[in-house]
């Protein structure tokens, strides 16, 4: 005869997952405010840079 036992597994809940999602949304909002507003306004800045690339001699 088999034993009939009920096993109930309770997990810790979804509080950690909600905190991670809120953190990601906050990070995306901060990045949008810092970088996105200048990109959407159409303002471009000219960057004058002297770049030299030298290949190693073989």
Helices and strands as residue ranges (DSSP letters): H 15-31, I 32-36, H 37-41
